[in-house]
């Protein structure tokens, strides 16, 4: 199986917000780590959804992540 890699800008505002929240407490950091791993695991097998997510503006990515977290 061949996997396409997509580069993500790790300096963007959305990632920085998550880093800030995660660093505020150990429990929060573990939650965000687990959540981000779940998001990545989900998207890695769904190339078209991953590309659509990356094409969204920050506001719409946040909405998508909120919906994802609610199941």
PyMOL Python script that loads the backbone (N, CA, C, O; Angstrom):
from pymol import cmd

cmd.read_pdbstr("""\
ATOM      1  N   UNK A   1       0.841  -1.177   0.000  1.00  0.00           N
ATOM      2  CA  UNK A   1       0.000   0.000   0.000  1.00  0.00           C
ATOM      3  C   UNK A   1       0.883   1.236   0.000  1.00  0.00           C
ATOM      4  O   UNK A   1       1.815   1.334   0.798  1.00  0.00           O
ATOM      5  N   UNK A   2       0.603   2.167  -0.875  1.00  0.00           N
ATOM      6  CA  UNK A   2       1.374   3.398  -0.951  1.00  0.00           C
ATOM      7  C   UNK A   2       0.599   4.523  -0.277  1.00  0.00           C
ATOM      8  O   UNK A   2      -0.599   4.683  -0.512  1.00  0.00           O
ATOM      9  N   UNK A   3       1.269   5.289   0.546  1.00  0.00           N
ATOM     10  CA  UNK A   3       0.629   6.384   1.266  1.00  0.00           C
ATOM     11  C   UNK A   3       1.219   7.695   0.783  1.00  0.00           C
ATOM     12  O   UNK A   3       2.438   7.872   0.774  1.00  0.00           O
ATOM     13  N   UNK A   4       0.349   8.616   0.381  1.00  0.00           N
ATOM     14  CA  UNK A   4       0.806   9.937  -0.007  1.00  0.00           C
ATOM     15  C   UNK A   4       0.994  10.778   1.245  1.00  0.00           C
ATOM     16  O   UNK A   4       0.137  10.786   2.128  1.00  0.00           O
ATOM     17  N   UNK A   5       2.099  11.476   1.321  1.00  0.00           N
ATOM     18  CA  UNK A   5       2.343  12.349   2.456  1.00  0.00           C
ATOM     19  C   UNK A   5       1.931  13.768   2.099  1.00  0.00           C
ATOM     20  O   UNK A   5       2.184  14.246   0.993  1.00  0.00           O
ATOM     21  N   UNK A   6       1.296  14.427   3.050  1.00  0.00           N
ATOM     22  CA  UNK A   6       0.884  15.811   2.857  1.00  0.00           C
ATOM     23  C   UNK A   6       1.585  16.640   3.918  1.00  0.00           C
ATOM     24  O   UNK A   6       1.464  16.359   5.110  1.00  0.00           O
ATOM     25  N   UNK A   7       2.317  17.660   3.488  1.00  0.00           N
ATOM     26  CA  UNK A   7       2.999  18.522   4.440  1.00  0.00           C
ATOM     27  C   UNK A   7       2.006  19.476   5.070  1.00  0.00           C
ATOM     28  O   UNK A   7       1.154  20.043   4.386  1.00  0.00           O
ATOM     29  N   UNK A   8       2.118  19.650   6.374  1.00  0.00           N
ATOM     30  CA  UNK A   8       1.233  20.545   7.110  1.00  0.00           C
ATOM     31  C   UNK A   8       2.075  21.656   7.702  1.00  0.00           C
ATOM     32  O   UNK A   8       3.150  21.407   8.248  1.00  0.00           O
ATOM     33  N   UNK A   9       1.592  22.865   7.596  1.00  0.00           N
ATOM     34  CA  UNK A   9       2.279  24.021   8.153  1.00  0.00           C
ATOM     35  C   UNK A   9       2.098  24.019   9.665  1.00  0.00           C
ATOM     36  O   UNK A   9       1.035  24.393  10.161  1.00  0.00           O
ATOM     37  N   UNK A  10       3.111  23.609  10.393  1.00  0.00           N
ATOM     38  CA  UNK A  10       3.019  23.492  11.847  1.00  0.00           C
ATOM     39  C   UNK A  10       3.183  24.829  12.552  1.00  0.00           C
ATOM     40  O   UNK A  10       3.138  24.882  13.781  1.00  0.00           O
ATOM     41  N   UNK A  11       3.370  25.892  11.815  1.00  0.00           N
ATOM     42  CA  UNK A  11       3.479  27.200  12.428  1.00  0.00           C
ATOM     43  C   UNK A  11       2.179  27.977  12.329  1.00  0.00           C
ATOM     44  O   UNK A  11       2.130  29.150  12.697  1.00  0.00           O
ATOM     45  N   UNK A  12       1.131  27.340  11.837  1.00  0.00           N
ATOM     46  CA  UNK A  12      -0.107  28.091  11.665  1.00  0.00           C
ATOM     47  C   UNK A  12      -0.804  28.353  12.997  1.00  0.00           C
ATOM     48  O   UNK A  12      -0.504  27.723  14.012  1.00  0.00           O
ATOM     49  N   UNK A  13      -1.719  29.275  12.968  1.00  0.00           N
ATOM     50  CA  UNK A  13      -2.414  29.749  14.165  1.00  0.00           C
ATOM     51  C   UNK A  13      -3.192  28.640  14.868  1.00  0.00           C
ATOM     52  O   UNK A  13      -3.238  28.598  16.097  1.00  0.00           O
ATOM     53  N   UNK A  14      -3.801  27.749  14.100  1.00  0.00           N
ATOM     54  CA  UNK A  14      -4.597  26.662  14.666  1.00  0.00           C
ATOM     55  C   UNK A  14      -3.738  25.710  15.502  1.00  0.00           C
ATOM     56  O   UNK A  14      -4.116  25.345  16.615  1.00  0.00           O
ATOM     57  N   UNK A  15      -2.600  25.317  14.973  1.00  0.00           N
ATOM     58  CA  UNK A  15      -1.708  24.410  15.690  1.00  0.00           C
ATOM     59  C   UNK A  15      -1.147  25.100  16.928  1.00  0.00           C
ATOM     60  O   UNK A  15      -1.021  24.477  17.982  1.00  0.00           O
ATOM     61  N   UNK A  16      -0.814  26.366  16.810  1.00  0.00           N
ATOM     62  CA  UNK A  16      -0.279  27.108  17.960  1.00  0.00           C
ATOM     63  C   UNK A  16      -1.307  27.192  19.075  1.00  0.00           C
ATOM     64  O   UNK A  16      -0.958  27.092  20.251  1.00  0.00           O
ATOM     65  N   UNK A  17      -2.568  27.374  18.718  1.00  0.00           N
ATOM     66  CA  UNK A  17      -3.637  27.417  19.724  1.00  0.00           C
ATOM     67  C   UNK A  17      -3.739  26.089  20.461  1.00  0.00           C
ATOM     68  O   UNK A  17      -3.913  26.059  21.679  1.00  0.00           O
ATOM     69  N   UNK A  18      -3.631  25.007  19.730  1.00  0.00           N
ATOM     70  CA  UNK A  18      -3.686  23.681  20.350  1.00  0.00           C
ATOM     71  C   UNK A  18      -2.476  23.467  21.248  1.00  0.00           C
ATOM     72  O   UNK A  18      -2.602  22.924  22.346  1.00  0.00           O
ATOM     73  N   UNK A  19      -1.296  23.895  20.783  1.00  0.00           N
ATOM     74  CA  UNK A  19      -0.088  23.766  21.605  1.00  0.00           C
ATOM     75  C   UNK A  19      -0.225  24.539  22.908  1.00  0.00           C
ATOM     76  O   UNK A  19       0.147  24.042  23.971  1.00  0.00           O
ATOM     77  N   UNK A  20      -0.758  25.755  22.829  1.00  0.00           N
ATOM     78  CA  UNK A  20      -0.917  26.596  24.016  1.00  0.00           C
ATOM     79  C   UNK A  20      -1.853  25.936  25.021  1.00  0.00           C
ATOM     80  O   UNK A  20      -1.554  25.867  26.213  1.00  0.00           O
ATOM     81  N   UNK A  21      -2.975  25.460  24.531  1.00  0.00           N
ATOM     82  CA  UNK A  21      -3.935  24.792  25.413  1.00  0.00           C
ATOM     83  C   UNK A  21      -3.338  23.521  26.006  1.00  0.00           C
ATOM     84  O   UNK A  21      -3.516  23.233  27.190  1.00  0.00           O
ATOM     85  N   UNK A  22      -2.639  22.776  25.186  1.00  0.00           N
ATOM     86  CA  UNK A  22      -2.071  21.510  25.647  1.00  0.00           C
ATOM     87  C   UNK A  22      -0.989  21.707  26.689  1.00  0.00           C
ATOM     88  O   UNK A  22      -0.850  20.888  27.598  1.00  0.00           O
ATOM     89  N   UNK A  23      -0.225  22.772  26.575  1.00  0.00           N
ATOM     90  CA  UNK A  23       0.864  22.984  27.517  1.00  0.00           C
ATOM     91  C   UNK A  23       0.384  23.539  28.851  1.00  0.00           C
ATOM     92  O   UNK A  23       1.166  23.617  29.798  1.00  0.00           O
ATOM     93  N   UNK A  24      -0.880  23.925  28.944  1.00  0.00           N
ATOM     94  CA  UNK A  24      -1.388  24.515  30.178  1.00  0.00           C
ATOM     95  C   UNK A  24      -1.500  23.496  31.310  1.00  0.00           C
ATOM     96  O   UNK A  24      -1.399  23.861  32.481  1.00  0.00           O
ATOM     97  N   UNK A  25      -1.704  22.232  30.976  1.00  0.00           N
ATOM     98  CA  UNK A  25      -1.738  21.201  32.021  1.00  0.00           C
ATOM     99  C   UNK A  25      -1.401  19.849  31.419  1.00  0.00           C
ATOM    100  O   UNK A  25      -1.608  19.613  30.229  1.00  0.00           O
ATOM    101  N   UNK A  26      -0.886  18.976  32.249  1.00  0.00           N
ATOM    102  CA  UNK A  26      -0.502  17.643  31.783  1.00  0.00           C
ATOM    103  C   UNK A  26      -1.686  16.850  31.275  1.00  0.00           C
ATOM    104  O   UNK A  26      -1.590  16.177  30.249  1.00  0.00           O
ATOM    105  N   UNK A  27      -2.820  16.923  31.993  1.00  0.00           N
ATOM    106  CA  UNK A  27      -4.016  16.175  31.582  1.00  0.00           C
ATOM    107  C   UNK A  27      -4.518  16.696  30.246  1.00  0.00           C
ATOM    108  O   UNK A  27      -4.905  15.914  29.377  1.00  0.00           O
ATOM    109  N   UNK A  28      -4.513  18.001  30.078  1.00  0.00           N
ATOM    110  CA  UNK A  28      -4.963  18.575  28.806  1.00  0.00           C
ATOM    111  C   UNK A  28      -4.038  18.166  27.682  1.00  0.00           C
ATOM    112  O   UNK A  28      -4.490  17.878  26.574  1.00  0.00           O
ATOM    113  N   UNK A  29      -2.745  18.137  27.959  1.00  0.00           N
ATOM    114  CA  UNK A  29      -1.784  17.743  26.932  1.00  0.00           C
ATOM    115  C   UNK A  29      -2.053  16.317  26.471  1.00  0.00           C
ATOM    116  O   UNK A  29      -2.034  16.036  25.273  1.00  0.00           O
ATOM    117  N   UNK A  30      -2.301  15.420  27.414  1.00  0.00           N
ATOM    118  CA  UNK A  30      -2.596  14.033  27.046  1.00  0.00           C
ATOM    119  C   UNK A  30      -3.883  13.961  26.229  1.00  0.00           C
ATOM    120  O   UNK A  30      -3.964  13.217  25.252  1.00  0.00           O
ATOM    121  N   UNK A  31      -4.899  14.748  26.640  1.00  0.00           N
ATOM    122  CA  UNK A  31      -6.158  14.757  25.881  1.00  0.00           C
ATOM    123  C   UNK A  31      -5.925  15.218  24.450  1.00  0.00           C
ATOM    124  O   UNK A  31      -6.384  14.573  23.508  1.00  0.00           O
ATOM    125  N   UNK A  32      -5.211  16.334  24.279  1.00  0.00           N
ATOM    126  CA  UNK A  32      -4.970  16.848  22.935  1.00  0.00           C
ATOM    127  C   UNK A  32      -4.098  15.907  22.122  1.00  0.00           C
ATOM    128  O   UNK A  32      -4.328  15.735  20.925  1.00  0.00           O
ATOM    129  N   UNK A  33      -3.105  15.298  22.746  1.00  0.00           N
ATOM    130  CA  UNK A  33      -2.273  14.312  22.038  1.00  0.00           C
ATOM    131  C   UNK A  33      -3.144  13.168  21.538  1.00  0.00           C
ATOM    132  O   UNK A  33      -3.042  12.773  20.377  1.00  0.00           O
ATOM    133  N   UNK A  34      -4.001  12.633  22.405  1.00  0.00           N
ATOM    134  CA  UNK A  34      -4.884  11.525  22.026  1.00  0.00           C
ATOM    135  C   UNK A  34      -5.857  11.958  20.937  1.00  0.00           C
ATOM    136  O   UNK A  34      -6.101  11.223  19.979  1.00  0.00           O
ATOM    137  N   UNK A  35      -6.409  13.156  21.093  1.00  0.00           N
ATOM    138  CA  UNK A  35      -7.360  13.663  20.112  1.00  0.00           C
ATOM    139  C   UNK A  35      -6.693  13.838  18.747  1.00  0.00           C
ATOM    140  O   UNK A  35      -7.233  13.406  17.729  1.00  0.00           O
ATOM    141  N   UNK A  36      -5.520  14.470  18.728  1.00  0.00           N
ATOM    142  CA  UNK A  36      -4.825  14.687  17.458  1.00  0.00           C
ATOM    143  C   UNK A  36      -4.422  13.370  16.806  1.00  0.00           C
ATOM    144  O   UNK A  36      -4.477  13.242  15.583  1.00  0.00           O
ATOM    145  N   UNK A  37      -4.022  12.397  17.607  1.00  0.00           N
ATOM    146  CA  UNK A  37      -3.690  11.076  17.058  1.00  0.00           C
ATOM    147  C   UNK A  37      -4.931  10.431  16.438  1.00  0.00           C
ATOM    148  O   UNK A  37      -4.843   9.795  15.387  1.00  0.00           O
ATOM    149  N   UNK A  38      -6.069  10.594  17.079  1.00  0.00           N
ATOM    150  CA  UNK A  38      -7.317  10.052  16.542  1.00  0.00           C
ATOM    151  C   UNK A  38      -7.670  10.715  15.214  1.00  0.00           C
ATOM    152  O   UNK A  38      -8.073  10.044  14.264  1.00  0.00           O
ATOM    153  N   UNK A  39      -7.516  12.041  15.155  1.00  0.00           N
ATOM    154  CA  UNK A  39      -7.800  12.775  13.917  1.00  0.00           C
ATOM    155  C   UNK A  39      -6.869  12.296  12.809  1.00  0.00           C
ATOM    156  O   UNK A  39      -7.314  12.025  11.694  1.00  0.00           O
ATOM    157  N   UNK A  40      -5.587  12.194  13.113  1.00  0.00           N
ATOM    158  CA  UNK A  40      -4.624  11.754  12.091  1.00  0.00           C
ATOM    159  C   UNK A  40      -4.896  10.324  11.643  1.00  0.00           C
ATOM    160  O   UNK A  40      -4.830  10.024  10.450  1.00  0.00           O
ATOM    161  N   UNK A  41      -5.203   9.437  12.594  1.00  0.00           N
ATOM    162  CA  UNK A  41      -5.527   8.050  12.242  1.00  0.00           C
ATOM    163  C   UNK A  41      -6.740   8.003  11.317  1.00  0.00           C
ATOM    164  O   UNK A  41      -6.766   7.224  10.363  1.00  0.00           O
ATOM    165  N   UNK A  42      -7.732   8.825  11.593  1.00  0.00           N
ATOM    166  CA  UNK A  42      -8.938   8.876  10.776  1.00  0.00           C
ATOM    167  C   UNK A  42      -8.621   9.366   9.361  1.00  0.00           C
ATOM    168  O   UNK A  42      -9.043   8.758   8.377  1.00  0.00           O
ATOM    169  N   UNK A  43      -7.879  10.465   9.270  1.00  0.00           N
ATOM    170  CA  UNK A  43      -7.628  11.090   7.975  1.00  0.00           C
ATOM    171  C   UNK A  43      -6.623  10.332   7.113  1.00  0.00           C
ATOM    172  O   UNK A  43      -6.684  10.409   5.886  1.00  0.00           O
ATOM    173  N   UNK A  44      -5.703   9.605   7.735  1.00  0.00           N
ATOM    174  CA  UNK A  44      -4.658   8.932   6.958  1.00  0.00           C
ATOM    175  C   UNK A  44      -5.250   7.908   5.981  1.00  0.00           C
ATOM    176  O   UNK A  44      -4.676   7.668   4.919  1.00  0.00           O
ATOM    177  N   UNK A  45      -6.362   7.319   6.321  1.00  0.00           N
ATOM    178  CA  UNK A  45      -6.986   6.344   5.445  1.00  0.00           C
ATOM    179  C   UNK A  45      -8.043   6.926   4.530  1.00  0.00           C
ATOM    180  O   UNK A  45      -8.675   6.198   3.765  1.00  0.00           O
ATOM    181  N   UNK A  46      -8.243   8.232   4.601  1.00  0.00           N
ATOM    182  CA  UNK A  46      -9.282   8.896   3.827  1.00  0.00           C
ATOM    183  C   UNK A  46      -8.684  10.108   3.111  1.00  0.00           C
ATOM    184  O   UNK A  46      -8.868  11.253   3.525  1.00  0.00           O
ATOM    185  N   UNK A  47      -7.974   9.825   2.040  1.00  0.00           N
ATOM    186  CA  UNK A  47      -7.212  10.860   1.339  1.00  0.00           C
ATOM    187  C   UNK A  47      -8.075  12.047   0.916  1.00  0.00           C
ATOM    188  O   UNK A  47      -7.670  13.198   1.082  1.00  0.00           O
ATOM    189  N   UNK A  48      -9.260  11.776   0.370  1.00  0.00           N
ATOM    190  CA  UNK A  48     -10.093  12.888  -0.118  1.00  0.00           C
ATOM    191  C   UNK A  48     -10.564  13.763   1.044  1.00  0.00           C
ATOM    192  O   UNK A  48     -10.624  14.985   0.908  1.00  0.00           O
ATOM    193  N   UNK A  49     -10.901  13.153   2.188  1.00  0.00           N
ATOM    194  CA  UNK A  49     -11.307  13.940   3.358  1.00  0.00           C
ATOM    195  C   UNK A  49     -10.128  14.729   3.925  1.00  0.00           C
ATOM    196  O   UNK A  49     -10.297  15.860   4.380  1.00  0.00           O
ATOM    197  N   UNK A  50      -8.937  14.132   3.897  1.00  0.00           N
ATOM    198  CA  UNK A  50      -7.741  14.826   4.385  1.00  0.00           C
ATOM    199  C   UNK A  50      -7.443  16.049   3.522  1.00  0.00           C
ATOM    200  O   UNK A  50      -7.122  17.118   4.042  1.00  0.00           O
ATOM    201  N   UNK A  51      -7.550  15.891   2.203  1.00  0.00           N
ATOM    202  CA  UNK A  51      -7.314  17.018   1.308  1.00  0.00           C
ATOM    203  C   UNK A  51      -8.368  18.100   1.510  1.00  0.00           C
ATOM    204  O   UNK A  51      -8.048  19.289   1.491  1.00  0.00           O
ATOM    205  N   UNK A  52      -9.620  17.697   1.702  1.00  0.00           N
ATOM    206  CA  UNK A  52     -10.694  18.669   1.937  1.00  0.00           C
ATOM    207  C   UNK A  52     -10.451  19.425   3.243  1.00  0.00           C
ATOM    208  O   UNK A  52     -10.682  20.632   3.319  1.00  0.00           O
ATOM    209  N   UNK A  53      -9.983  18.712   4.267  1.00  0.00           N
ATOM    210  CA  UNK A  53      -9.686  19.358   5.545  1.00  0.00           C
ATOM    211  C   UNK A  53      -8.592  20.408   5.367  1.00  0.00           C
ATOM    212  O   UNK A  53      -8.714  21.527   5.865  1.00  0.00           O
ATOM    213  N   UNK A  54      -7.532  20.049   4.662  1.00  0.00           N
ATOM    214  CA  UNK A  54      -6.415  20.968   4.463  1.00  0.00           C
ATOM    215  C   UNK A  54      -6.793  22.167   3.596  1.00  0.00           C
ATOM    216  O   UNK A  54      -6.174  23.225   3.703  1.00  0.00           O
ATOM    217  N   UNK A  55      -7.794  22.013   2.745  1.00  0.00           N
ATOM    218  CA  UNK A  55      -8.243  23.118   1.893  1.00  0.00           C
ATOM    219  C   UNK A  55      -9.120  24.118   2.640  1.00  0.00           C
ATOM    220  O   UNK A  55      -9.338  25.230   2.160  1.00  0.00           O
ATOM    221  N   UNK A  56      -9.618  23.736   3.798  1.00  0.00           N
ATOM    222  CA  UNK A  56     -10.509  24.610   4.567  1.00  0.00           C
ATOM    223  C   UNK A  56      -9.735  25.767   5.196  1.00  0.00           C
ATOM    224  O   UNK A  56      -8.545  25.649   5.488  1.00  0.00           O
ATOM    225  N   UNK A  57     -10.430  26.884   5.397  1.00  0.00           N
ATOM    226  CA  UNK A  57      -9.828  27.974   6.154  1.00  0.00           C
ATOM    227  C   UNK A  57      -9.845  27.577   7.631  1.00  0.00           C
ATOM    228  O   UNK A  57     -10.563  26.655   8.018  1.00  0.00           O
ATOM    229  N   UNK A  58      -9.072  28.258   8.440  1.00  0.00           N
ATOM    230  CA  UNK A  58      -8.918  27.895   9.854  1.00  0.00           C
ATOM    231  C   UNK A  58     -10.255  27.777  10.575  1.00  0.00           C
ATOM    232  O   UNK A  58     -10.474  26.830  11.330  1.00  0.00           O
ATOM    233  N   UNK A  59     -11.134  28.722  10.348  1.00  0.00           N
ATOM    234  CA  UNK A  59     -12.452  28.704  11.008  1.00  0.00           C
ATOM    235  C   UNK A  59     -13.197  27.406  10.704  1.00  0.00           C
ATOM    236  O   UNK A  59     -13.792  26.801  11.596  1.00  0.00           O
ATOM    237  N   UNK A  60     -13.161  26.986   9.450  1.00  0.00           N
ATOM    238  CA  UNK A  60     -13.878  25.777   9.057  1.00  0.00           C
ATOM    239  C   UNK A  60     -13.166  24.506   9.532  1.00  0.00           C
ATOM    240  O   UNK A  60     -13.819  23.494   9.784  1.00  0.00           O
ATOM    241  N   UNK A  61     -11.853  24.548   9.655  1.00  0.00           N
ATOM    242  CA  UNK A  61     -11.127  23.406  10.239  1.00  0.00           C
ATOM    243  C   UNK A  61     -11.538  23.217  11.690  1.00  0.00           C
ATOM    244  O   UNK A  61     -11.736  22.089  12.141  1.00  0.00           O
ATOM    245  N   UNK A  62     -11.667  24.325  12.428  1.00  0.00           N
ATOM    246  CA  UNK A  62     -12.072  24.244  13.833  1.00  0.00           C
ATOM    247  C   UNK A  62     -13.465  23.641  13.958  1.00  0.00           C
ATOM    248  O   UNK A  62     -13.709  22.812  14.835  1.00  0.00           O
ATOM    249  N   UNK A  63     -14.382  24.055  13.079  1.00  0.00           N
ATOM    250  CA  UNK A  63     -15.737  23.497  13.089  1.00  0.00           C
ATOM    251  C   UNK A  63     -15.678  21.995  12.814  1.00  0.00           C
ATOM    252  O   UNK A  63     -16.349  21.214  13.488  1.00  0.00           O
ATOM    253  N   UNK A  64     -14.875  21.588  11.822  1.00  0.00           N
ATOM    254  CA  UNK A  64     -14.740  20.172  11.492  1.00  0.00           C
ATOM    255  C   UNK A  64     -14.200  19.393  12.686  1.00  0.00           C
ATOM    256  O   UNK A  64     -14.703  18.316  13.008  1.00  0.00           O
ATOM    257  N   UNK A  65     -13.167  19.942  13.347  1.00  0.00           N
ATOM    258  CA  UNK A  65     -12.578  19.266  14.512  1.00  0.00           C
ATOM    259  C   UNK A  65     -13.583  19.148  15.650  1.00  0.00           C
ATOM    260  O   UNK A  65     -13.619  18.129  16.340  1.00  0.00           O
ATOM    261  N   UNK A  66     -14.400  20.181  15.854  1.00  0.00           N
ATOM    262  CA  UNK A  66     -15.423  20.119  16.902  1.00  0.00           C
ATOM    263  C   UNK A  66     -16.428  19.011  16.597  1.00  0.00           C
ATOM    264  O   UNK A  66     -16.798  18.243  17.485  1.00  0.00           O
ATOM    265  N   UNK A  67     -16.867  18.929  15.347  1.00  0.00           N
ATOM    266  CA  UNK A  67     -17.804  17.872  14.953  1.00  0.00           C
ATOM    267  C   UNK A  67     -17.167  16.494  15.104  1.00  0.00           C
ATOM    268  O   UNK A  67     -17.816  15.550  15.556  1.00  0.00           O
ATOM    269  N   UNK A  68     -15.900  16.382  14.725  1.00  0.00           N
ATOM    270  CA  UNK A  68     -15.190  15.111  14.854  1.00  0.00           C
ATOM    271  C   UNK A  68     -15.134  14.680  16.323  1.00  0.00           C
ATOM    272  O   UNK A  68     -15.327  13.506  16.640  1.00  0.00           O
ATOM    273  N   UNK A  69     -14.870  15.634  17.209  1.00  0.00           N
ATOM    274  CA  UNK A  69     -14.737  15.307  18.641  1.00  0.00           C
ATOM    275  C   UNK A  69     -16.054  14.871  19.254  1.00  0.00           C
ATOM    276  O   UNK A  69     -16.066  14.202  20.287  1.00  0.00           O
ATOM    277  N   UNK A  70     -17.169  15.245  18.626  1.00  0.00           N
ATOM    278  CA  UNK A  70     -18.489  14.889  19.145  1.00  0.00           C
ATOM    279  C   UNK A  70     -18.986  13.557  18.591  1.00  0.00           C
ATOM    280  O   UNK A  70     -20.064  13.082  18.950  1.00  0.00           O
ATOM    281  N   UNK A  71     -18.198  12.978  17.731  1.00  0.00           N
ATOM    282  CA  UNK A  71     -18.510  11.662  17.201  1.00  0.00           C
ATOM    283  C   UNK A  71     -19.369  11.733  16.004  1.00  0.00           C
ATOM    284  O   UNK A  71     -19.723  10.699  15.436  1.00  0.00           O
TER     285      UNK A  71
END
""", "prot")
cmd.dss("prot")
cmd.show_as("cartoon", "prot")
cmd.util.cbc("prot")
cmd.orient("prot")
